[in-house]
Amino acid sequence: MTYAVIPFVVLAVCLWLGRRLATVLVIFAYLTIEGFLKLASNYDRFVHLGIDIVVLGVAAGWTVAAVLNRRAGIPGQPWVRLIALFVVWVGLQFLNPYNPGLVPSLASLKMHVAAMPLYFIVPAAVRERRDVLRLLVALAVLACVPYVAALAQYTLGPASVLDLSQRAWQNVSMYHEWRPFGTSAVPGGAATFGFLLAPLALALLAVPGLAVNSRVAALCSLLLAAGGFIVSGVRQTLLAALLAMLVLAGLLATRGRARGVTALVMVLLLGAGVFVTVQTVLTPISAEAVARDPRSPDIWRTRDATQRILTLARTSTYLEARRGGLGMIVYRAGRFPFGAGLGRTGSGAGTLIGQITADPRSAQTQREIGWADNYYADIISETGVPGLLMMVAIMVGMLATAVKLARRATDPLVAAVAAALAGIFFSYLVTSWGSQPLMGNPTLQAFWAYAGVLAALLRVEREAAPQAESAAAGSVAAR
């Protein structure tokens, strides 16, 4: 019961803080530890919905305040109409003849729309250039929490996590090596935070003229992220982070700014040093802890998560992983062009599979849907081809806007952050082929929050442009 109170306490703090940057940081801070709270509480129902309670509560509170103060209105941000159309289309899926039932559909509706308010919350709190800088530095510091937790758990062995909750063993037992949870609810979860936050830390290093403490925070965050990636053994998130960083460096290089490339090369070299350090110092200690724990499967005693990272040098890793996605997309689009009802995919489907298959007709539809480790195939199952087209349009629109801003922004900070967001959005598009980043925490919440950051950057750049023109005109007049 104690754990159940935590989301409501966080919500109360957010409402007390009001429309401030601190509110956004509290939401991010809670998101980084929500998985740990799920494990520690053995998936208490309120903790399981914790981030949704916080986000929806903040959105409701701010909306009521705006109405009472007669400041309510539709935000002038990109994609608002398309997002609203997608929400309406998802709601119409309750009328889908293949709908598996009210509870699974409500759970799926929550999955699709509960994180969207972050797109409006973030730009309402991030108002100025200094807010953007403070947000990035704070995120770089917050990211160190899951990284350090993963490194500590890797070294201490399975007992550091398995003693927390019965669910911990259930979550990790299917893996072929001991993987630390960090502060997440899944093994290797620290790598997900690395994908989401490391490119933003690199953006700080690519901005000229920043304070030394900001650079130190970014560099420390990136070094710990390298360690978190190595011990987590999650290859896809590592590749996603590297891809995002390459896009960042490439976009800045097209503007003649080599700081992004230099920072990336430096981080990669330091990352290689971190890998050697982990292998020579932490891995032997971890292997001893795994061997000493009687709960460790035999395969954990012969395999190590750090060895999995080395398989990225094999061609077969890229040719054999995540096959069959295109075939599943084509099959579902042809068989269920308007969706097969909400709730048949995502994590909720596993939890509510008993209700989904209780009816023989629904069970048959579920067998026809099958399983796919592919977001594009799963969104067809949920919302049909129209839903797929709308979500892809939103994702591509965000990517295109971030690229355009990164290439044209006059402020180096805005350009660097926009380039990092472009890299992250591009990685979302790529990793959606082999996972469902928009169907689970924390990648779902981060996607909409970063879309909000992009909207804030557009406003900051728009407001800074007249000032830059006035300064340039004054300089010319003075001559």
C-alpha positions as CSV (number, residue, x, y, z in Angstrom):
1,M,0.0,0.0,0.0
2,T,2.9,2.3,0.7
3,Y,4.1,2.1,-2.9
4,A,0.6,2.8,-4.2
5,V,0.8,6.3,-2.7
6,I,4.0,7.3,-4.5
7,P,2.5,8.2,-7.9
8,F,-0.1,10.4,-6.2
9,V,2.6,12.1,-4.1
10,V,4.6,12.8,-7.3
11,L,1.5,14.2,-8.9
12,A,0.8,16.5,-5.9
13,V,4.4,17.8,-6.1
14,C,4.0,18.5,-9.9
15,L,0.8,20.3,-9.4
16,W,2.3,22.4,-6.5
17,L,5.2,23.3,-8.7
18,G,2.9,24.5,-11.5
19,R,3.9,25.3,-15.1
20,R,7.6,25.2,-14.4
21,L,10.7,23.4,-15.7
22,A,10.9,21.7,-12.3
23,T,7.7,19.9,-13.1
24,V,9.1,18.4,-16.3
25,L,12.2,17.3,-14.4
26,V,10.1,15.6,-11.7
27,I,8.2,13.7,-14.4
28,F,11.5,12.6,-16.0
29,A,13.0,11.7,-12.6
30,Y,10.0,9.5,-11.8
31,L,10.1,7.9,-15.2
32,T,13.7,6.8,-14.6
33,I,12.8,4.9,-11.4
34,E,9.3,3.8,-12.2
35,G,10.5,0.3,-13.3
36,F,12.3,-0.2,-10.0
37,L,9.1,0.7,-8.1
38,K,7.2,-1.8,-10.2
39,L,9.6,-4.6,-9.2
40,A,9.8,-3.6,-5.5
41,S,6.0,-3.3,-5.2
42,N,5.5,-6.6,-7.1
43,Y,3.6,-4.6,-9.8
44,D,1.1,-2.8,-7.6
45,R,-1.7,-1.6,-9.8
46,F,-1.2,2.1,-9.0
47,V,2.5,1.9,-9.4
48,H,2.0,0.0,-12.7
49,L,0.0,3.0,-13.9
50,G,2.2,5.5,-12.1
51,I,3.6,7.6,-15.0
52,D,0.1,7.7,-16.6
53,I,-1.4,8.9,-13.3
54,V,1.2,11.7,-13.1
55,V,1.0,12.8,-16.7
56,L,-2.8,12.7,-17.0
57,G,-3.1,14.4,-13.6
58,V,-0.8,17.2,-14.5
59,A,-2.5,17.7,-17.9
60,A,-5.9,17.8,-16.1
61,G,-4.7,20.2,-13.4
62,W,-3.1,22.6,-15.9
63,T,-6.2,22.5,-18.1
64,V,-8.6,23.3,-15.3
65,A,-6.3,26.2,-14.2
66,A,-6.2,27.5,-17.8
67,V,-10.0,27.4,-18.1
68,L,-10.5,29.1,-14.7
69,N,-8.0,31.9,-15.7
70,R,-9.6,32.1,-19.2
71,R,-6.4,31.2,-20.9
72,A,-7.6,27.9,-22.5
73,G,-7.0,27.4,-26.2
74,I,-5.6,25.0,-28.7
75,P,-1.7,25.2,-28.6
76,G,-0.2,26.5,-31.8
77,Q,2.2,23.5,-32.3
78,P,2.8,21.3,-35.3
79,W,0.8,18.1,-35.9
80,V,-1.9,19.0,-33.3
81,R,-4.7,18.3,-35.8
82,L,-3.1,15.0,-37.0
83,I,-2.6,13.9,-33.4
84,A,-6.2,14.8,-32.6
85,L,-7.4,12.8,-35.6
86,F,-5.3,9.8,-34.5
87,V,-6.9,9.9,-31.0
88,V,-10.4,10.0,-32.6
89,W,-9.5,7.1,-34.8
90,V,-8.3,5.1,-31.9
91,G,-11.5,5.9,-30.0
92,L,-13.5,4.6,-33.0
93,Q,-11.8,1.2,-32.7
94,F,-14.1,0.5,-29.8
95,L,-16.7,-0.1,-32.5
96,N,-14.4,-2.6,-34.3
97,P,-16.2,-5.9,-34.7
98,Y,-13.0,-7.7,-33.8
99,N,-12.7,-5.9,-30.5
100,P,-11.5,-8.3,-27.8
101,G,-13.4,-6.7,-25.0
102,L,-13.8,-3.6,-22.9
103,V,-10.9,-4.0,-20.5
104,P,-8.2,-4.9,-23.1
105,S,-9.4,-2.1,-25.3
106,L,-9.3,0.4,-22.4
107,A,-5.7,-0.7,-21.6
108,S,-4.7,-0.3,-25.2
109,L,-6.4,3.2,-25.4
110,K,-4.3,4.2,-22.4
111,M,-1.2,2.9,-24.1
112,H,-1.8,4.9,-27.2
113,V,-2.9,8.3,-25.8
114,A,-1.9,8.6,-22.1
115,A,1.6,9.9,-22.9
116,M,0.5,12.4,-25.5
117,P,-0.1,15.3,-23.0
118,L,3.7,15.4,-22.6
119,Y,3.8,17.0,-26.1
120,F,1.9,20.0,-24.6
121,I,3.3,19.9,-21.0
122,V,7.0,20.2,-22.0
123,P,6.7,23.3,-24.2
124,A,4.5,24.9,-21.6
125,A,7.3,24.6,-19.1
126,V,10.3,25.1,-21.3
127,R,9.9,28.7,-22.4
128,E,13.4,30.1,-22.9
129,R,16.9,29.2,-24.1
130,R,18.2,28.8,-20.6
131,D,15.3,26.4,-19.8
132,V,16.5,24.2,-22.7
133,L,20.1,24.2,-21.3
134,R,19.0,23.5,-17.8
135,L,16.8,20.6,-19.1
136,L,19.7,19.0,-20.9
137,V,22.1,19.3,-18.0
138,A,19.5,17.9,-15.6
139,L,18.7,15.0,-17.9
140,A,22.4,14.2,-18.2
141,V,22.6,14.0,-14.4
142,L,19.4,12.0,-14.0
143,A,20.6,9.5,-16.6
144,C,23.5,8.6,-14.3
145,V,21.1,7.0,-11.8
146,P,20.1,4.0,-14.0
147,Y,23.6,3.7,-15.4
148,V,25.2,3.5,-11.9
149,A,22.5,1.1,-10.7
150,A,23.2,-1.2,-13.7
151,L,26.9,-1.2,-13.1
152,A,26.5,-1.9,-9.4
153,Q,24.0,-4.7,-10.0
154,Y,26.2,-6.2,-12.7
155,T,29.1,-6.3,-10.2
156,L,27.1,-7.6,-7.2
157,G,25.4,-10.3,-9.2
158,P,21.8,-11.6,-9.3
159,A,21.2,-11.3,-5.6
160,S,21.2,-7.5,-6.0
161,V,17.9,-7.7,-7.9
162,L,16.3,-11.1,-7.3
163,D,16.0,-10.4,-3.6
164,L,13.7,-7.4,-4.4
165,S,10.7,-9.2,-5.8
166,Q,9.4,-12.5,-7.1
167,R,8.7,-10.8,-10.4
168,A,12.3,-10.0,-10.9
169,W,13.2,-13.7,-11.5
170,Q,10.2,-14.1,-13.8
171,N,11.5,-11.2,-15.9
172,V,15.1,-12.3,-16.2
173,S,14.8,-16.1,-16.3
174,M,14.4,-16.2,-20.1
175,Y,17.8,-14.5,-20.8
176,H,21.0,-16.4,-21.6
177,E,23.2,-14.3,-19.3
178,W,22.9,-12.2,-16.2
179,R,21.7,-8.8,-17.1
180,P,21.2,-6.0,-14.5
181,F,17.9,-4.2,-14.4
182,G,19.3,-0.8,-13.5
183,T,16.2,1.2,-12.3
184,S,14.0,-0.4,-14.9
185,A,11.6,-3.4,-14.7
186,V,13.3,-5.4,-17.4
187,P,16.9,-6.8,-17.7
188,G,19.1,-4.4,-19.6
189,G,16.8,-1.5,-19.1
190,A,19.6,0.9,-18.5
191,A,20.5,0.7,-22.2
192,T,17.1,2.1,-23.1
193,F,17.8,5.2,-21.0
194,G,21.2,5.3,-22.8
195,F,19.5,5.5,-26.1
196,L,17.1,8.2,-25.0
197,L,19.5,10.4,-23.1
198,A,23.1,9.9,-24.4
199,P,22.5,11.8,-27.7
200,L,21.3,14.8,-25.7
201,A,24.4,14.7,-23.5
202,L,26.5,14.6,-26.7
203,A,24.6,17.7,-27.9
204,L,25.9,19.5,-24.9
205,L,29.5,18.7,-25.9
206,A,28.8,20.0,-29.4
207,V,27.7,23.5,-28.2
208,P,30.5,26.1,-28.0
209,G,30.9,28.4,-25.0
210,L,29.1,26.3,-22.4
211,A,30.1,26.4,-18.8
212,V,32.7,23.8,-17.6
213,N,30.2,22.2,-15.2
214,S,27.8,21.5,-18.0
215,R,30.4,19.8,-20.1
216,V,31.6,17.8,-17.1
217,A,28.1,16.6,-16.4
218,A,27.6,15.6,-20.1
219,L,30.9,13.8,-20.3
220,C,30.4,11.9,-17.0
221,S,26.9,10.9,-18.2
222,L,28.3,9.6,-21.5
223,L,31.0,7.6,-19.9
224,L,28.5,6.0,-17.5
225,A,26.2,5.4,-20.4
226,A,28.9,3.4,-22.2
227,G,29.3,1.2,-19.1
228,G,25.5,0.8,-18.9
229,F,25.3,-0.3,-22.5
230,I,28.2,-2.8,-22.1
231,V,26.7,-4.6,-19.0
232,S,23.1,-4.5,-20.3
233,G,23.8,-6.5,-23.4
234,V,21.0,-4.9,-25.4
235,R,22.4,-4.5,-28.9
236,Q,19.5,-2.7,-30.6
237,T,19.5,0.2,-28.1
238,L,23.2,0.6,-28.5
239,L,22.9,0.7,-32.2
240,A,20.0,3.1,-31.9
241,A,22.1,5.5,-29.8
242,L,25.1,5.3,-32.1
243,L,22.8,6.0,-35.1
244,A,21.3,9.0,-33.3
245,M,24.7,10.4,-32.5
246,L,25.9,9.9,-36.1
247,V,22.9,11.8,-37.3
248,L,23.7,14.6,-34.8
249,A,27.3,14.8,-35.9
250,G,26.4,14.6,-39.6
251,L,23.8,17.4,-39.4
252,L,26.2,19.7,-37.6
253,A,29.0,18.9,-40.0
254,T,26.8,20.0,-42.9
255,R,26.8,23.4,-41.4
256,G,30.6,23.5,-41.1
257,R,30.5,22.7,-37.4
258,A,33.0,20.0,-36.6
259,R,32.4,20.0,-32.9
260,G,29.8,17.3,-33.2
261,V,32.1,15.0,-35.1
262,T,35.0,15.7,-32.7
263,A,32.8,15.1,-29.6
264,L,31.5,11.8,-31.1
265,V,35.0,10.5,-31.9
266,M,36.2,11.4,-28.4
267,V,33.2,9.7,-26.8
268,L,33.8,6.5,-28.9
269,L,37.4,6.4,-27.9
270,L,36.5,6.8,-24.3
271,G,33.8,4.2,-24.7
272,A,36.4,1.7,-25.9
273,G,38.4,2.5,-22.8
274,V,35.3,1.9,-20.6
275,F,34.7,-1.5,-22.3
276,V,38.3,-2.6,-21.5
277,T,37.8,-1.4,-17.9
278,V,34.5,-3.3,-17.5
279,Q,36.0,-6.5,-19.0
280,T,39.1,-6.4,-16.9
281,V,37.8,-5.1,-13.6
282,L,34.0,-5.6,-13.2
283,T,33.4,-8.8,-15.2
284,P,35.6,-11.1,-13.0
285,I,33.8,-9.9,-9.9
286,S,30.4,-10.3,-11.6
287,A,31.3,-13.8,-12.8
288,E,32.2,-14.8,-9.2
289,A,29.0,-13.4,-7.8
290,V,26.9,-15.3,-10.5
291,A,28.8,-18.5,-9.7
292,R,28.2,-18.1,-6.0
293,D,24.4,-17.6,-6.3
294,P,22.6,-20.9,-6.3
295,R,19.7,-19.4,-8.4
296,S,22.0,-18.8,-11.4
297,P,21.3,-21.1,-14.3
298,D,24.3,-23.0,-15.7
299,I,24.2,-20.9,-18.9
300,W,24.8,-17.7,-16.8
301,R,28.0,-19.3,-15.5
302,T,29.4,-19.7,-19.0
303,R,28.0,-16.6,-20.8
304,D,28.4,-12.9,-20.0
305,A,26.3,-9.9,-21.1
306,T,29.5,-8.0,-22.3
307,Q,30.2,-10.8,-24.8
308,R,26.9,-10.1,-26.5
309,I,28.0,-6.6,-27.5
310,L,31.0,-8.2,-29.4
311,T,28.5,-10.0,-31.7
312,L,27.8,-6.6,-33.3
313,A,31.0,-7.3,-35.3
314,R,29.3,-10.3,-37.0
315,T,27.4,-10.0,-40.3
316,S,24.9,-12.6,-39.2
317,T,23.7,-10.4,-36.4
318,Y,22.2,-8.0,-38.9
319,L,21.1,-10.5,-41.5
320,E,19.3,-12.9,-39.3
321,A,17.8,-10.8,-36.5
322,R,14.2,-9.4,-36.8
323,R,13.3,-11.2,-40.0
324,G,9.7,-11.5,-41.2
325,G,8.6,-8.0,-40.4
326,L,7.6,-7.1,-44.0
327,G,5.6,-10.3,-44.4
328,M,3.7,-9.7,-41.2
329,I,2.9,-6.1,-42.2
330,V,1.6,-7.2,-45.6
331,Y,-0.5,-10.0,-44.0
332,R,-2.1,-7.9,-41.4
333,A,-2.8,-5.0,-43.7
334,G,-4.5,-7.4,-46.1
335,R,-6.4,-9.4,-43.5
336,F,-7.3,-6.6,-41.1
337,P,-7.0,-3.3,-43.0
338,F,-9.0,-1.4,-40.3
339,G,-7.5,-3.2,-37.4
340,A,-8.3,-6.3,-35.3
341,G,-9.5,-4.4,-32.3
342,L,-7.6,-2.6,-29.5
343,G,-5.5,-4.6,-27.1
344,R,-4.3,-7.6,-29.1
345,T,-0.6,-6.4,-29.1
346,G,1.8,-4.7,-26.7
347,S,2.5,-5.7,-23.1
348,G,-1.2,-5.5,-22.1
349,A,-2.0,-8.4,-24.4
350,G,0.3,-10.7,-22.4
351,T,-1.3,-9.7,-19.1
352,L,-4.9,-9.8,-20.4
353,I,-4.6,-12.8,-22.7
354,G,-7.1,-14.8,-20.7
355,Q,-9.8,-12.2,-21.3
356,I,-8.8,-11.7,-25.0
357,T,-9.1,-15.4,-25.7
358,A,-12.2,-16.2,-23.5
359,D,-14.5,-15.9,-26.5
360,P,-13.9,-18.5,-29.3
361,R,-14.2,-15.9,-32.1
362,S,-11.8,-13.5,-30.3
363,A,-9.4,-16.4,-29.7
364,Q,-9.4,-17.3,-33.4
365,T,-8.7,-13.7,-34.3
366,Q,-5.8,-13.6,-31.9
367,R,-4.4,-16.8,-33.5
368,E,-4.7,-15.1,-36.9
369,I,-2.9,-12.0,-35.6
370,G,0.0,-14.0,-34.3
371,W,3.1,-12.3,-32.8
372,A,5.4,-9.7,-34.4
373,D,8.4,-7.9,-32.9
374,N,7.6,-5.0,-35.2
375,Y,5.8,-1.7,-34.3
376,Y,4.5,-1.2,-37.8
377,A,2.8,-4.6,-37.9
378,D,1.4,-4.1,-34.4
379,I,-0.1,-0.7,-35.0
380,I,-1.9,-2.2,-38.0
381,S,-3.3,-4.8,-35.7
382,E,-4.4,-2.0,-33.3
383,T,-5.6,0.8,-35.6
384,G,-5.4,-0.6,-39.1
385,V,-3.7,0.9,-42.1
386,P,-5.1,4.4,-41.4
387,G,-3.6,4.4,-38.0
388,L,-0.3,3.2,-39.3
389,L,-0.2,6.0,-41.9
390,M,-1.1,8.7,-39.3
391,M,1.6,7.6,-36.9
392,V,4.3,7.3,-39.6
393,A,3.3,10.7,-40.8
394,I,3.7,12.1,-37.3
395,M,7.1,10.4,-36.8
396,V,8.4,11.5,-40.2
397,G,7.1,15.0,-39.6
398,M,8.9,15.3,-36.4
399,L,12.1,14.0,-38.0
400,A,11.8,16.4,-40.9
401,T,11.1,19.4,-38.7
402,A,14.1,18.6,-36.4
403,V,16.4,18.2,-39.4
404,K,15.2,21.5,-40.9
405,L,15.7,23.3,-37.5
406,A,19.1,21.8,-37.0
407,R,20.3,23.1,-40.4
408,R,18.8,26.6,-40.1
409,A,18.8,27.5,-36.4
410,T,20.9,30.6,-35.6
411,D,21.5,29.5,-32.0
412,P,24.2,26.8,-31.7
413,L,22.3,25.3,-28.7
414,V,19.1,25.0,-30.6
415,A,20.9,23.6,-33.6
416,A,22.7,20.9,-31.5
417,V,19.6,19.9,-29.6
418,A,17.5,19.7,-32.8
419,A,20.2,17.6,-34.4
420,A,20.1,15.2,-31.4
421,L,16.3,15.0,-31.6
422,A,16.5,14.3,-35.3
423,G,18.9,11.4,-34.6
424,I,16.6,10.1,-31.9
425,F,13.5,10.3,-34.1
426,F,15.3,8.6,-36.9
427,S,16.3,5.8,-34.6
428,Y,12.7,5.5,-33.5
429,L,11.7,4.9,-37.1
430,V,14.5,2.3,-37.6
431,T,14.1,0.4,-34.3
432,S,10.3,0.2,-34.8
433,W,11.2,-2.5,-37.4
434,G,12.5,-4.7,-34.6
435,S,10.6,-3.6,-31.5
436,Q,7.7,-1.5,-30.3
437,P,9.2,1.7,-28.9
438,L,5.8,3.5,-29.0
439,M,4.0,0.8,-27.0
440,G,5.9,0.8,-23.8
441,N,7.7,2.8,-21.1
442,P,9.9,4.8,-21.1
443,T,10.4,5.1,-24.8
444,L,6.7,6.0,-25.4
445,Q,6.8,8.9,-22.9
446,A,10.2,10.1,-24.1
447,F,8.9,10.2,-27.7
448,W,6.1,12.7,-26.9
449,A,8.2,14.6,-24.4
450,Y,10.9,15.1,-27.1
451,A,8.3,16.2,-29.5
452,G,7.4,18.8,-26.9
453,V,11.1,19.8,-26.7
454,L,11.2,20.2,-30.4
455,A,8.1,22.5,-30.2
456,A,9.8,24.5,-27.5
457,L,12.9,24.8,-29.7
458,L,10.9,26.1,-32.6
459,R,9.4,28.8,-30.3
460,V,12.8,29.7,-28.9
461,E,14.3,30.1,-32.4
462,R,11.3,32.0,-33.7
463,E,11.6,34.5,-30.8
464,A,15.3,34.8,-31.1
465,A,15.3,35.5,-34.8
466,P,13.9,39.1,-34.6
467,Q,16.4,39.9,-31.8
468,A,19.3,38.7,-34.0
469,E,18.0,40.8,-36.9
470,S,17.7,43.9,-34.7
471,A,21.2,43.4,-33.4
472,A,22.6,43.0,-36.9
473,A,20.7,46.1,-38.1
474,G,22.0,48.1,-35.2
475,S,25.6,47.0,-36.0
476,V,25.2,48.1,-39.6
477,A,23.7,51.5,-38.5
478,A,26.6,52.0,-36.1
479,R,29.1,51.7,-38.9
